[in-house]
Amino acid sequence: MTRTLHETPRVTKGQDVTATETKTPESSGRLRALSSRQGAAGDKVFSGAALAAGAIILVVLVAVAVFLVVQAMPALLAPQGQIANGKGFWPYIFPLVVGTVIAAAIALLIATPISIGVALFISHYAPRRLAQILGYIIDLLAAIPSVIFGAWGISFLAPALVPGYTWLSSVLGWIPIFAGPPSATGKTLLTASIVLAVMVIPIITSVCREIFLQTPKLHEEAALALGATRWEMIRMAVLPFARPGIISAVMLGLGRALGETMAVALVLSSGPLIASLIQSGNQTIAAEIALNFPEASGLSLNTLIAAGLVLFVVTLAVNILARWVISRHKEFSGAN
């Protein structure tokens, strides 16, 4: 018996009969069309799910903003004598904003160079096995709860810094930020800033490490082939490529520093706004809310929610500024 074109023999197990299955061009076309329709349906499902996820994020953000505005209006519109023991809302919130910004800025000044250095060591200097171990340690540090950092700061770091504060006051006391008398307990804004720096170092380091590892190998090899040292190669090829990523990592760390509550509440002895960083005093918005929210009611609760609204606006403004800075340097970045 002569088989027709496109026939393939198929032997059924347990039978002595040889069956033939014919694949015609029409059946192949139907299979391709069916596969194409299934792929198009999968694309539509995935696209719809991604769109829904993005919409949910926007809805949640708008809902939070609306809630804060509605709950803060009584405090914003109330007479000045009824807010914060007669001080008024804006005189009450201004020192908190200044303390929050100062603490976050000092934390970033300490954490950023350390984080970049550690990330560069892991990605370009350390042996492979050591780099993996250090990477795991950095990731574990990022998972430690903030209350642990606060307990470490109040029980170990603050007493250890008291002699240093005394020395700073005696030697550099003519500078307003080091003016005395220094705190006898070490619970100052500078101590809180150091604790915040330790908390944000793992976040910035993890992001920078991943960005450094994404640098095109051709760029690095080209710099080395031209006679550059390893540091010159990093300066000419790695850092320009990673600049937007570094900015993003710093802004991510700034977001945690601005909104941190428990660590600052444990380490900082709250008080009025002062210029000195080694005296007891100053306060942040997040710590103020955390300390007073459980006992607040009525207009006091609305005042704390209004303070949260101010922190929300400050954080949003910082992120918008970061996106603008990144957009100015996107011509040479990991995105392209």
Buried (B, 14 or more C-beta within 10 A) or exposed (E): EEEEEEEEEEEEEEEEEEEEEEEEEEEEEEEEEEEEEEEEEEEEEEEEEEEEEEEEEEEEEEEEBEEBBEBBBBBBEBEEEBBBEEBBBBEBBEBBBBBBBBBBEBBBEBBBEBBBEBBBBBBBEBEEEEBEEBBEEBEEBBEEEBEEBBBBBBEEBBBEBBEEBBEBBEEEBEEEBBBBEBBEBBBBBBBBBBBBBBBBBBBBBBBBBBBBBEBEEEBBEBBBEEEBEBEEBBEBBBBBBBBBBBBBBBBBBBBBBBBBBBBBBBBBBBBEBBEBBBBBBBBBBBBBBBBBBEEBEEBBBBBBBBBBBBBBEBBEEBBEEBEEBBEEEEEEBBEE
